[in-house]
Amino acid sequence: MFKTILLPVVSTGVETSSFGAAVALARMFVGHIDLLYARPEAATAAAAYGGKVTARWHREIGKVADCIAGCGRASDIAVVARGGDPLRSQTIRGALFESGKPVLIPGLRPPSLETILVAWKPTREAARSVGAALPFLAQAKRVVVAGVSEDRSVTSNDRRMLAIKM
């Protein structure tokens, strides 16, 4: 009999197939699932990447998007990994649409401040986004501002790209 089923959760979240298998076993044997999230000490993990960087773990239980939104409101920026799994989608949704703070979704390599492209549209949201990005823009070697109209037509003002040295 399998009464207690251990389901390790890695940093990317619960794998759908593993979770489904654990639930199936629990149903078959009227068992209990223990989800285990083992993690390194936060300060040790941060120091391995960035010397004097400090870090700490937070533990929240609830809907992922709500937890991310709540913690995001108390932060200056959120860095959220890409991915298509349901937990990652909820994480991105909570950070982007509910936290009210800037969100960095990095690519495969660490972000570079060599050249930054600002896609400009004369709206309140664009102005807030550029304001939130000022710490990045101030450190960039080159900032390129590009503007395109809603109907995708290119006017003489929209056609040019401005390179701004900061």
Stockholm file with secondary structure:
# STOCKHOLM 1.0

chainA/1-166         MFKTILLPVVSTGVETSSFGAAVALARMFVGHIDLLYARPEAATAAAAYGGKVTARWHREIGKVADCIAGCGRASDIAVVARGGDPLRSQTIRGALFESGKPVLIPGLRPPSLETILVAWKPTREAARSVGAALPFLAQAKRVVVAGVSEDRSVTSNDRRMLAIKM
#=GR chainA/1-166 SS CCCEEEEECBTTBCCHHHHHHHHHHHHHHTCEEEEECCCCCHHHHHHHHHTTCCCCCCCCCSCHHHHHHHHHHTSSCEECCCCCSHHHHHHHHIIIIISCSCEECCCSSCCCCSEEEEEECSSHHHHHHHHHTHHHHHHCSEEEEEECCTTSCCCHHHHCCEEECC
#=GC SS_cons         CCCEEEEECBTTBCCHHHHHHHHHHHHHHTCEEEEECCCCCHHHHHHHHHTTCCCCCCCCCSCHHHHHHHHHHTSSCEECCCCCSHHHHHHHHIIIIISCSCEECCCSSCCCCSEEEEEECSSHHHHHHHHHTHHHHHHCSEEEEEECCTTSCCCHHHHCCEEECC
//
